[in-house]
Amino acid sequence: MESFYLFQHAEAPLKMTGEIDGLSYGKHGMHVHELGDLSK
């Protein structure tokens, strides 16, 4: 299960926190796209 929360106050950077369950043991990576439309 994944849960992510985005917080942003005026004139402040975006803060993202979250939790991912069910992954196998070991290192994992994650990346975030700036735009939801990946064709750009």
CHARMM internal coordinates of N, CA and C (Angstrom, degrees):
IC EDIT
DIST 1 N 1 CA 1.4473
DIST 1 CA 1 C 1.5219
ANGL 1 N 1 CA 1 C 108.33
DIST 1 C 2 N 1.3090
ANGL 1 CA 1 C 2 N 116.17
DIHE 1 N 1 CA 1 C 2 N 138.98
DIST 2 N 2 CA 1.4571
ANGL 1 C 2 N 2 CA 120.80
DIHE 1 CA 1 C 2 N 2 CA 177.72
DIST 2 CA 2 C 1.5141
ANGL 2 N 2 CA 2 C 110.28
DIHE 1 C 2 N 2 CA 2 C -116.37
DIST 2 C 3 N 1.3010
ANGL 2 CA 2 C 3 N 115.64
DIHE 2 N 2 CA 2 C 3 N 140.16
DIST 3 N 3 CA 1.4632
ANGL 2 C 3 N 3 CA 121.76
DIHE 2 CA 2 C 3 N 3 CA 173.33
DIST 3 CA 3 C 1.5157
ANGL 3 N 3 CA 3 C 107.62
DIHE 2 C 3 N 3 CA 3 C -139.16
DIST 3 C 4 N 1.3240
ANGL 3 CA 3 C 4 N 116.39
DIHE 3 N 3 CA 3 C 4 N 125.84
DIST 4 N 4 CA 1.4552
ANGL 3 C 4 N 4 CA 120.92
DIHE 3 CA 3 C 4 N 4 CA 177.11
DIST 4 CA 4 C 1.5123
ANGL 4 N 4 CA 4 C 108.98
DIHE 3 C 4 N 4 CA 4 C -130.23
DIST 4 C 5 N 1.2999
ANGL 4 CA 4 C 5 N 115.38
DIHE 4 N 4 CA 4 C 5 N 142.73
DIST 5 N 5 CA 1.4520
ANGL 4 C 5 N 5 CA 121.77
DIHE 4 CA 4 C 5 N 5 CA -178.93
DIST 5 CA 5 C 1.5201
ANGL 5 N 5 CA 5 C 108.65
DIHE 4 C 5 N 5 CA 5 C -127.35
DIST 5 C 6 N 1.3150
ANGL 5 CA 5 C 6 N 116.18
DIHE 5 N 5 CA 5 C 6 N 131.94
DIST 6 N 6 CA 1.4593
ANGL 5 C 6 N 6 CA 122.16
DIHE 5 CA 5 C 6 N 6 CA 179.29
DIST 6 CA 6 C 1.5216
ANGL 6 N 6 CA 6 C 108.98
DIHE 5 C 6 N 6 CA 6 C -112.75
DIST 6 C 7 N 1.3286
ANGL 6 CA 6 C 7 N 115.30
DIHE 6 N 6 CA 6 C 7 N 133.21
DIST 7 N 7 CA 1.4586
ANGL 6 C 7 N 7 CA 121.27
DIHE 6 CA 6 C 7 N 7 CA 179.76
DIST 7 CA 7 C 1.5187
ANGL 7 N 7 CA 7 C 108.64
DIHE 6 C 7 N 7 CA 7 C -129.85
DIST 7 C 8 N 1.3102
ANGL 7 CA 7 C 8 N 117.10
DIHE 7 N 7 CA 7 C 8 N 135.58
DIST 8 N 8 CA 1.4573
ANGL 7 C 8 N 8 CA 120.23
DIHE 7 CA 7 C 8 N 8 CA 173.70
DIST 8 CA 8 C 1.5177
ANGL 8 N 8 CA 8 C 109.16
DIHE 7 C 8 N 8 CA 8 C -151.37
DIST 8 C 9 N 1.3201
ANGL 8 CA 8 C 9 N 114.56
DIHE 8 N 8 CA 8 C 9 N 125.99
DIST 9 N 9 CA 1.4553
ANGL 8 C 9 N 9 CA 121.39
DIHE 8 CA 8 C 9 N 9 CA 174.25
DIST 9 CA 9 C 1.5204
ANGL 9 N 9 CA 9 C 107.46
DIHE 8 C 9 N 9 CA 9 C -102.30
DIST 9 C 10 N 1.2973
ANGL 9 CA 9 C 10 N 117.26
DIHE 9 N 9 CA 9 C 10 N 157.32
DIST 10 N 10 CA 1.4637
ANGL 9 C 10 N 10 CA 121.25
DIHE 9 CA 9 C 10 N 10 CA -179.54
DIST 10 CA 10 C 1.5280
ANGL 10 N 10 CA 10 C 110.65
DIHE 9 C 10 N 10 CA 10 C -51.16
DIST 10 C 11 N 1.3194
ANGL 10 CA 10 C 11 N 115.57
DIHE 10 N 10 CA 10 C 11 N 134.58
DIST 11 N 11 CA 1.4731
ANGL 10 C 11 N 11 CA 122.78
DIHE 10 CA 10 C 11 N 11 CA 176.84
DIST 11 CA 11 C 1.5268
ANGL 11 N 11 CA 11 C 113.46
DIHE 10 C 11 N 11 CA 11 C 63.14
DIST 11 C 12 N 1.3107
ANGL 11 CA 11 C 12 N 118.84
DIHE 11 N 11 CA 11 C 12 N 21.01
DIST 12 N 12 CA 1.4667
ANGL 11 C 12 N 12 CA 121.69
DIHE 11 CA 11 C 12 N 12 CA 179.75
DIST 12 CA 12 C 1.5220
ANGL 12 N 12 CA 12 C 109.23
DIHE 11 C 12 N 12 CA 12 C -124.09
DIST 12 C 13 N 1.3330
ANGL 12 CA 12 C 13 N 117.16
DIHE 12 N 12 CA 12 C 13 N 152.73
DIST 13 N 13 CA 1.4661
ANGL 12 C 13 N 13 CA 119.17
DIHE 12 CA 12 C 13 N 13 CA 176.37
DIST 13 CA 13 C 1.5310
ANGL 13 N 13 CA 13 C 111.40
DIHE 12 C 13 N 13 CA 13 C -65.49
DIST 13 C 14 N 1.3004
ANGL 13 CA 13 C 14 N 115.27
DIHE 13 N 13 CA 13 C 14 N 157.47
DIST 14 N 14 CA 1.4619
ANGL 13 C 14 N 14 CA 121.59
DIHE 13 CA 13 C 14 N 14 CA 176.33
DIST 14 CA 14 C 1.5231
ANGL 14 N 14 CA 14 C 109.38
DIHE 13 C 14 N 14 CA 14 C -71.09
DIST 14 C 15 N 1.3147
ANGL 14 CA 14 C 15 N 116.82
DIHE 14 N 14 CA 14 C 15 N 138.09
DIST 15 N 15 CA 1.4655
ANGL 14 C 15 N 15 CA 121.96
DIHE 14 CA 14 C 15 N 15 CA 175.82
DIST 15 CA 15 C 1.5170
ANGL 15 N 15 CA 15 C 107.63
DIHE 14 C 15 N 15 CA 15 C -117.86
DIST 15 C 16 N 1.3254
ANGL 15 CA 15 C 16 N 116.87
DIHE 15 N 15 CA 15 C 16 N 128.64
DIST 16 N 16 CA 1.4554
ANGL 15 C 16 N 16 CA 121.73
DIHE 15 CA 15 C 16 N 16 CA 179.02
DIST 16 CA 16 C 1.5223
ANGL 16 N 16 CA 16 C 108.70
DIHE 15 C 16 N 16 CA 16 C -122.10
DIST 16 C 17 N 1.3175
ANGL 16 CA 16 C 17 N 115.97
DIHE 16 N 16 CA 16 C 17 N 128.89
DIST 17 N 17 CA 1.4569
ANGL 16 C 17 N 17 CA 121.64
DIHE 16 CA 16 C 17 N 17 CA 173.27
DIST 17 CA 17 C 1.5180
ANGL 17 N 17 CA 17 C 107.63
DIHE 16 C 17 N 17 CA 17 C -125.04
DIST 17 C 18 N 1.3234
ANGL 17 CA 17 C 18 N 116.53
DIHE 17 N 17 CA 17 C 18 N 157.67
DIST 18 N 18 CA 1.4522
ANGL 17 C 18 N 18 CA 117.56
DIHE 17 CA 17 C 18 N 18 CA -179.73
DIST 18 CA 18 C 1.5078
ANGL 18 N 18 CA 18 C 112.88
DIHE 17 C 18 N 18 CA 18 C -174.29
DIST 18 C 19 N 1.3217
ANGL 18 CA 18 C 19 N 113.60
DIHE 18 N 18 CA 18 C 19 N 178.84
DIST 19 N 19 CA 1.4595
ANGL 18 C 19 N 19 CA 121.16
DIHE 18 CA 18 C 19 N 19 CA -178.15
DIST 19 CA 19 C 1.5205
ANGL 19 N 19 CA 19 C 108.70
DIHE 18 C 19 N 19 CA 19 C -149.55
DIST 19 C 20 N 1.3255
ANGL 19 CA 19 C 20 N 115.69
DIHE 19 N 19 CA 19 C 20 N 136.07
DIST 20 N 20 CA 1.4640
ANGL 19 C 20 N 20 CA 121.59
DIHE 19 CA 19 C 20 N 20 CA 176.52
DIST 20 CA 20 C 1.5207
ANGL 20 N 20 CA 20 C 107.42
DIHE 19 C 20 N 20 CA 20 C -125.98
DIST 20 C 21 N 1.3081
ANGL 20 CA 20 C 21 N 116.94
DIHE 20 N 20 CA 20 C 21 N 125.95
DIST 21 N 21 CA 1.4644
ANGL 20 C 21 N 21 CA 122.24
DIHE 20 CA 20 C 21 N 21 CA 179.27
DIST 21 CA 21 C 1.5222
ANGL 21 N 21 CA 21 C 110.36
DIHE 20 C 21 N 21 CA 21 C -107.56
DIST 21 C 22 N 1.3296
ANGL 21 CA 21 C 22 N 116.61
DIHE 21 N 21 CA 21 C 22 N 158.54
DIST 22 N 22 CA 1.4544
ANGL 21 C 22 N 22 CA 121.75
DIHE 21 CA 21 C 22 N 22 CA 171.59
DIST 22 CA 22 C 1.5147
ANGL 22 N 22 CA 22 C 115.59
DIHE 21 C 22 N 22 CA 22 C 87.71
DIST 22 C 23 N 1.3292
ANGL 22 CA 22 C 23 N 118.36
DIHE 22 N 22 CA 22 C 23 N 9.88
DIST 23 N 23 CA 1.4625
ANGL 22 C 23 N 23 CA 120.08
DIHE 22 CA 22 C 23 N 23 CA 178.27
DIST 23 CA 23 C 1.5212
ANGL 23 N 23 CA 23 C 110.25
DIHE 22 C 23 N 23 CA 23 C -82.49
DIST 23 C 24 N 1.3143
ANGL 23 CA 23 C 24 N 115.95
DIHE 23 N 23 CA 23 C 24 N 150.99
DIST 24 N 24 CA 1.4576
ANGL 23 C 24 N 24 CA 119.75
DIHE 23 CA 23 C 24 N 24 CA 174.65
DIST 24 CA 24 C 1.5269
ANGL 24 N 24 CA 24 C 109.06
DIHE 23 C 24 N 24 CA 24 C -69.15
DIST 24 C 25 N 1.3229
ANGL 24 CA 24 C 25 N 116.32
DIHE 24 N 24 CA 24 C 25 N 158.89
DIST 25 N 25 CA 1.4557
ANGL 24 C 25 N 25 CA 121.60
DIHE 24 CA 24 C 25 N 25 CA -179.85
DIST 25 CA 25 C 1.5272
ANGL 25 N 25 CA 25 C 109.92
DIHE 24 C 25 N 25 CA 25 C -62.92
DIST 25 C 26 N 1.2983
ANGL 25 CA 25 C 26 N 116.98
DIHE 25 N 25 CA 25 C 26 N 142.04
DIST 26 N 26 CA 1.4592
ANGL 25 C 26 N 26 CA 121.96
DIHE 25 CA 25 C 26 N 26 CA 176.90
DIST 26 CA 26 C 1.5173
ANGL 26 N 26 CA 26 C 111.25
DIHE 25 C 26 N 26 CA 26 C 126.56
DIST 26 C 27 N 1.3098
ANGL 26 CA 26 C 27 N 113.75
DIHE 26 N 26 CA 26 C 27 N -179.45
DIST 27 N 27 CA 1.4594
ANGL 26 C 27 N 27 CA 119.62
DIHE 26 CA 26 C 27 N 27 CA -178.08
DIST 27 CA 27 C 1.5200
ANGL 27 N 27 CA 27 C 110.92
DIHE 26 C 27 N 27 CA 27 C -77.65
DIST 27 C 28 N 1.3073
ANGL 27 CA 27 C 28 N 115.77
DIHE 27 N 27 CA 27 C 28 N 144.48
DIST 28 N 28 CA 1.4599
ANGL 27 C 28 N 28 CA 123.31
DIHE 27 CA 27 C 28 N 28 CA 176.95
DIST 28 CA 28 C 1.5192
ANGL 28 N 28 CA 28 C 108.20
DIHE 27 C 28 N 28 CA 28 C -137.86
DIST 28 C 29 N 1.3017
ANGL 28 CA 28 C 29 N 116.44
DIHE 28 N 28 CA 28 C 29 N 157.62
DIST 29 N 29 CA 1.4597
ANGL 28 C 29 N 29 CA 121.17
DIHE 28 CA 28 C 29 N 29 CA 178.66
DIST 29 CA 29 C 1.5139
ANGL 29 N 29 CA 29 C 110.88
DIHE 28 C 29 N 29 CA 29 C -122.48
DIST 29 C 30 N 1.3126
ANGL 29 CA 29 C 30 N 114.63
DIHE 29 N 29 CA 29 C 30 N 165.56
DIST 30 N 30 CA 1.4535
ANGL 29 C 30 N 30 CA 120.38
DIHE 29 CA 29 C 30 N 30 CA 179.60
DIST 30 CA 30 C 1.5191
ANGL 30 N 30 CA 30 C 107.78
DIHE 29 C 30 N 30 CA 30 C -151.95
DIST 30 C 31 N 1.3150
ANGL 30 CA 30 C 31 N 116.71
DIHE 30 N 30 CA 30 C 31 N 146.22
DIST 31 N 31 CA 1.4602
ANGL 30 C 31 N 31 CA 120.06
DIHE 30 CA 30 C 31 N 31 CA 172.98
DIST 31 CA 31 C 1.5186
ANGL 31 N 31 CA 31 C 109.21
DIHE 30 C 31 N 31 CA 31 C -138.20
DIST 31 C 32 N 1.3113
ANGL 31 CA 31 C 32 N 114.64
DIHE 31 N 31 CA 31 C 32 N 157.91
DIST 32 N 32 CA 1.4627
ANGL 31 C 32 N 32 CA 121.31
DIHE 31 CA 31 C 32 N 32 CA -176.58
DIST 32 CA 32 C 1.5222
ANGL 32 N 32 CA 32 C 108.18
DIHE 31 C 32 N 32 CA 32 C -124.40
DIST 32 C 33 N 1.3174
ANGL 32 CA 32 C 33 N 116.98
DIHE 32 N 32 CA 32 C 33 N 132.44
DIST 33 N 33 CA 1.4607
ANGL 32 C 33 N 33 CA 121.93
DIHE 32 CA 32 C 33 N 33 CA 176.30
DIST 33 CA 33 C 1.5234
ANGL 33 N 33 CA 33 C 109.45
DIHE 32 C 33 N 33 CA 33 C -88.12
DIST 33 C 34 N 1.3139
ANGL 33 CA 33 C 34 N 115.59
DIHE 33 N 33 CA 33 C 34 N 140.04
DIST 34 N 34 CA 1.4650
ANGL 33 C 34 N 34 CA 120.40
DIHE 33 CA 33 C 34 N 34 CA 179.03
DIST 34 CA 34 C 1.5223
ANGL 34 N 34 CA 34 C 111.46
DIHE 33 C 34 N 34 CA 34 C -67.51
DIST 34 C 35 N 1.3266
ANGL 34 CA 34 C 35 N 116.68
DIHE 34 N 34 CA 34 C 35 N -38.32
DIST 35 N 35 CA 1.4588
ANGL 34 C 35 N 35 CA 121.78
DIHE 34 CA 34 C 35 N 35 CA -178.33
DIST 35 CA 35 C 1.5187
ANGL 35 N 35 CA 35 C 109.89
DIHE 34 C 35 N 35 CA 35 C -111.66
DIST 35 C 36 N 1.3038
ANGL 35 CA 35 C 36 N 117.66
DIHE 35 N 35 CA 35 C 36 N 141.14
DIST 36 N 36 CA 1.4575
ANGL 35 C 36 N 36 CA 120.85
DIHE 35 CA 35 C 36 N 36 CA 177.96
DIST 36 CA 36 C 1.5175
ANGL 36 N 36 CA 36 C 112.65
DIHE 35 C 36 N 36 CA 36 C -71.28
DIST 36 C 37 N 1.3295
ANGL 36 CA 36 C 37 N 117.50
DIHE 36 N 36 CA 36 C 37 N -24.49
DIST 37 N 37 CA 1.4598
ANGL 36 C 37 N 37 CA 122.59
DIHE 36 CA 36 C 37 N 37 CA 179.51
DIST 37 CA 37 C 1.5228
ANGL 37 N 37 CA 37 C 108.44
DIHE 36 C 37 N 37 CA 37 C -87.98
DIST 37 C 38 N 1.3276
ANGL 37 CA 37 C 38 N 118.09
DIHE 37 N 37 CA 37 C 38 N 101.25
DIST 38 N 38 CA 1.4640
ANGL 37 C 38 N 38 CA 122.16
DIHE 37 CA 37 C 38 N 38 CA -174.75
DIST 38 CA 38 C 1.5176
ANGL 38 N 38 CA 38 C 113.36
DIHE 37 C 38 N 38 CA 38 C -75.12
DIST 38 C 39 N 1.3327
ANGL 38 CA 38 C 39 N 118.73
DIHE 38 N 38 CA 38 C 39 N -2.18
DIST 39 N 39 CA 1.4630
ANGL 38 C 39 N 39 CA 120.58
DIHE 38 CA 38 C 39 N 39 CA 177.96
DIST 39 CA 39 C 1.5239
ANGL 39 N 39 CA 39 C 111.55
DIHE 38 C 39 N 39 CA 39 C -79.77
DIST 39 C 40 N 1.3167
ANGL 39 CA 39 C 40 N 118.15
DIHE 39 N 39 CA 39 C 40 N -9.04
DIST 40 N 40 CA 1.4730
ANGL 39 C 40 N 40 CA 121.95
DIHE 39 CA 39 C 40 N 40 CA -178.58
DIST 40 CA 40 C 1.5036
ANGL 40 N 40 CA 40 C 110.96
DIHE 39 C 40 N 40 CA 40 C -92.81
END
COOR INIT
IC SEED 1 N 1 CA 1 C
IC BUILD
